Amino acid sequence: MKTTSFDHFQQQPIGCRALYTMTLLVLGTGYLFAMIQTFHVHSGRDGKPGLSHTDIQIAYSGSQSDTRLEAALKGSMSGMIRSEDAAVISGWVRGGAKMEKFQQQVEPLLQAHCSSCHGTDSQMRLANPHIPNLGTYADVMKMVQLDTGADVFTMVRVSHIHLFGMTFIFFIMGTIFLHVQMKAIWLKCLILITPFVAIIVDIMSWYLTKLYQPFAWVVYFSGVLMAMAFTVQWFMSMYQLWFFKLPPEQAETGD
């Protein structure tokens, strides 16, 4: 007796199995790069290597000691500028952010390292107005304010992108995973719904972290849970596509 109404991979035409395989390979590669991007953007905000709940806390609720400029230099922009140059900029901020020292010490560093993306005439900044402008002293001073984390409108913009995008990804993954043979149907259903629950909890926790910082732990673990669900679906699907052997009475491989 079949444990699911969906045919197993081995009972489908070779063309379908090839299509599923390539889809899994592309989605797996894309998810891996997404994890690398997430690590790069959020890690190191607390001044320590690696991605911690403190980094996530700072990303959404802000830092209690750094300005927005310093937070960027420690976090997402840390790989774009040498540590000694970042220290010069931080020292200027801590020293009162005077215009004279800006012109002498800071402006040349910003032009050398940041102007390609954050300059007044930068094509990237003109295409995306959310990228801060660091072209003038007045513009930079807007960044020399206490870091309060991502603003609500930015999170709303990112939220709808994530909700739509992740739904499409896990719908495709789940559609393929439905053909996996498992005796425990409840476990299969749990694996299918887990990433959808995780993405909702994850995004709602962004906003809650702004109000109550310990919710950063929820963001952290919901992201881990989502990645685990993706990994389980990916490896089980790929294994059963090509290496799993159905019992003889069920093996009806298509043409």
C-alpha positions as CSV (number, residue, x, y, z in Angstrom):
1,M,0.0,0.0,0.0
2,K,1.3,3.4,-0.9
3,T,1.9,5.8,2.0
4,T,1.0,8.9,-0.2
5,S,-1.1,9.6,-3.2
6,F,1.9,11.0,-5.0
7,D,3.9,8.7,-7.2
8,H,7.5,8.2,-6.1
9,F,10.4,9.6,-8.2
10,Q,11.2,6.1,-9.5
11,Q,7.7,5.8,-10.9
12,Q,8.1,8.9,-13.0
13,P,9.6,9.5,-16.5
14,I,13.3,10.2,-16.6
15,G,12.6,13.6,-18.0
16,C,10.7,14.6,-14.8
17,R,13.5,13.3,-12.6
18,A,16.0,15.3,-14.6
19,L,13.8,18.4,-14.2
20,Y,13.5,17.9,-10.5
21,T,17.3,17.4,-10.2
22,M,18.2,20.5,-11.9
23,T,15.6,22.5,-10.0
24,L,17.1,21.2,-6.7
25,L,20.6,22.0,-7.8
26,V,19.8,25.6,-8.7
27,L,17.7,26.2,-5.6
28,G,20.3,24.7,-3.4
29,T,23.0,26.9,-4.9
30,G,20.8,30.0,-4.6
31,Y,20.0,29.2,-0.9
32,L,23.7,28.7,-0.2
33,F,24.5,32.1,-1.6
34,A,21.6,33.6,0.4
35,M,23.1,32.2,3.6
36,I,26.5,33.7,2.7
37,Q,24.9,37.1,2.0
38,T,23.0,37.0,5.3
39,F,26.2,36.1,7.2
40,H,28.1,38.9,5.4
41,V,25.5,41.6,6.1
42,H,24.8,40.8,9.7
43,S,28.0,39.3,11.2
44,G,30.6,41.3,13.1
45,R,28.2,44.1,14.2
46,D,29.2,43.4,17.8
47,G,32.9,43.7,17.0
48,K,33.4,39.9,17.2
49,P,33.8,37.4,14.3
50,G,30.8,35.2,13.4
51,L,27.1,35.7,13.4
52,S,25.6,36.0,16.9
53,H,22.2,36.9,18.3
54,T,23.8,40.2,19.4
55,D,24.5,41.0,15.7
56,I,20.9,40.4,14.8
57,Q,19.8,42.5,17.8
58,I,21.9,45.4,16.6
59,A,20.6,45.0,13.0
60,Y,17.0,45.5,14.1
61,S,17.0,47.4,17.3
62,G,20.3,49.3,16.9
63,S,23.4,49.7,19.0
64,Q,23.5,51.4,22.3
65,S,26.9,52.9,21.8
66,D,27.7,53.2,18.0
67,T,26.5,55.7,15.4
68,R,24.9,54.5,12.2
69,L,28.3,55.1,10.4
70,E,30.3,53.1,12.9
71,A,27.7,50.3,12.9
72,A,28.0,50.0,9.1
73,L,31.8,50.0,9.3
74,K,31.7,47.2,11.8
75,G,29.0,45.2,10.0
76,S,28.0,45.2,6.3
77,M,30.8,47.5,5.1
78,S,33.6,46.0,7.1
79,G,35.0,44.2,4.0
80,M,35.0,47.4,2.0
81,I,37.5,49.4,4.0
82,R,40.7,48.6,5.8
83,S,40.5,48.3,9.6
84,E,43.0,51.1,10.2
85,D,41.0,53.5,7.9
86,A,37.8,52.5,9.7
87,A,39.5,53.3,13.0
88,V,40.4,56.8,11.7
89,I,36.7,57.4,10.8
90,S,35.5,56.1,14.1
91,G,38.1,58.2,15.9
92,W,36.8,61.3,14.1
93,V,33.2,60.5,15.1
94,R,34.2,60.0,18.7
95,G,36.3,63.2,18.6
96,G,33.3,65.4,17.8
97,A,33.0,65.0,14.1
98,K,34.5,68.4,13.3
99,M,34.4,69.6,9.7
100,E,38.1,70.5,9.5
101,K,39.2,67.0,10.5
102,F,36.6,65.6,8.1
103,Q,38.1,67.4,5.2
104,Q,41.6,66.5,6.2
105,Q,41.2,62.9,7.3
106,V,37.8,61.4,6.6
107,E,36.7,62.7,3.2
108,P,39.7,61.3,1.3
109,L,39.0,57.8,2.9
110,L,35.3,58.0,1.9
111,Q,36.2,59.0,-1.6
112,A,38.7,56.2,-1.9
113,H,36.6,53.4,-0.5
114,C,32.9,54.5,-0.6
115,S,32.2,57.0,-3.4
116,S,31.6,54.3,-6.0
117,C,28.4,53.3,-4.2
118,H,27.7,56.2,-1.8
119,G,28.9,59.2,-3.7
120,T,26.5,61.9,-4.8
121,D,26.6,60.9,-8.5
122,S,27.0,57.2,-7.9
123,Q,24.8,55.2,-10.4
124,M,24.2,52.6,-7.7
125,R,22.9,55.1,-5.2
126,L,20.8,56.9,-7.9
127,A,19.2,53.6,-8.8
128,N,18.6,52.8,-5.1
129,P,17.8,55.9,-3.1
130,H,17.9,53.8,0.1
131,I,21.7,53.7,-0.1
132,P,23.1,56.5,2.1
133,N,24.8,59.5,0.4
134,L,28.3,60.1,1.8
135,G,29.3,62.7,-0.7
136,T,29.4,65.8,1.5
137,Y,30.0,66.6,5.2
138,A,26.3,67.4,5.7
139,D,25.4,64.0,4.2
140,V,27.9,62.2,6.4
141,M,26.6,64.0,9.5
142,K,23.2,62.3,8.9
143,M,25.0,59.0,9.6
144,V,26.7,60.3,12.7
145,Q,23.6,59.6,14.8
146,L,23.0,56.9,17.3
147,D,22.2,53.6,15.5
148,T,18.6,52.7,16.0
149,G,18.6,49.7,13.7
150,A,16.6,49.2,10.5
151,D,13.7,51.6,10.2
152,V,10.1,50.2,10.0
153,F,9.5,51.2,6.4
154,T,12.7,49.4,5.3
155,M,11.6,46.3,7.2
156,V,8.2,46.5,5.5
157,R,9.8,46.7,2.1
158,V,12.1,43.8,2.8
159,S,9.3,41.8,4.5
160,H,7.1,41.5,1.5
161,I,10.0,40.6,-0.7
162,H,11.0,37.8,1.7
163,L,7.4,36.6,2.2
164,F,6.7,36.3,-1.5
165,G,10.1,35.0,-2.5
166,M,10.4,32.3,0.3
167,T,6.9,31.1,-0.4
168,F,7.7,30.5,-4.0
169,I,11.0,28.7,-3.1
170,F,9.4,26.4,-0.5
171,F,6.3,25.7,-2.6
172,I,8.6,24.4,-5.3
173,M,10.7,22.5,-2.8
174,G,7.6,21.1,-1.2
175,T,6.1,20.0,-4.5
176,I,9.2,18.0,-5.2
177,F,9.4,16.7,-1.7
178,L,5.8,15.3,-1.9
179,H,7.2,12.5,-4.1
180,V,9.5,11.3,-1.3
181,Q,8.4,8.1,0.3
182,M,8.1,8.2,4.1
183,K,6.2,5.9,6.4
184,A,5.4,8.6,9.0
185,I,3.0,10.9,7.1
186,W,2.8,13.2,10.1
187,L,6.6,13.7,9.9
188,K,6.5,14.4,6.2
189,C,3.8,17.0,6.8
190,L,5.8,18.6,9.6
191,I,8.8,18.9,7.3
192,L,6.6,20.5,4.6
193,I,5.0,23.2,6.8
194,T,8.0,24.0,9.0
195,P,9.7,26.5,6.7
196,F,6.5,28.4,6.1
197,V,5.9,28.7,9.9
198,A,9.6,29.7,10.4
199,I,9.5,32.5,7.8
200,I,6.4,34.0,9.4
201,V,7.9,33.8,12.9
202,D,11.2,35.1,11.6
203,I,9.8,38.2,10.0
204,M,7.4,39.0,12.8
205,S,10.3,38.8,15.2
206,W,12.2,41.5,13.3
207,Y,9.6,44.0,14.5
208,L,9.4,42.6,18.0
209,T,13.2,42.8,18.3
210,K,12.9,46.6,17.9
211,L,10.6,46.6,20.9
212,Y,12.2,43.9,23.0
213,Q,15.8,42.9,22.1
214,P,15.7,39.3,23.4
215,F,13.4,38.5,20.4
216,A,16.7,38.4,18.4
217,W,17.0,34.9,19.7
218,V,13.7,34.0,17.9
219,V,15.0,35.5,14.7
220,Y,18.2,33.5,15.0
221,F,16.6,30.1,15.7
222,S,13.8,30.6,13.2
223,G,16.5,31.2,10.5
224,V,18.3,28.0,11.6
225,L,15.0,26.0,11.6
226,M,14.2,27.2,8.1
227,A,17.7,26.2,6.8
228,M,17.4,22.8,8.5
229,A,14.0,22.2,6.8
230,F,15.4,23.2,3.4
231,T,18.4,20.9,3.9
232,V,16.3,17.9,4.9
233,Q,14.0,18.4,1.9
234,W,16.9,18.9,-0.5
235,F,18.9,15.8,0.5
236,M,16.0,13.5,0.9
237,S,14.6,14.5,-2.5
238,M,18.0,14.2,-4.2
239,Y,18.7,10.8,-2.6
240,Q,15.4,9.3,-3.5
241,L,15.6,10.7,-7.0
242,W,18.5,8.5,-8.0
243,F,19.7,6.2,-5.2
244,F,16.6,5.0,-3.3
245,K,15.2,1.6,-4.4
246,L,11.5,1.0,-4.2
247,P,10.1,-2.4,-3.3
248,P,9.7,-4.6,-6.4
249,E,5.9,-4.4,-6.2
250,Q,6.0,-0.6,-6.3
251,A,8.8,-0.1,-8.8
252,E,7.0,1.1,-12.0
253,T,9.6,3.4,-13.5
254,G,8.3,5.5,-16.3
255,D,9.9,5.7,-19.8
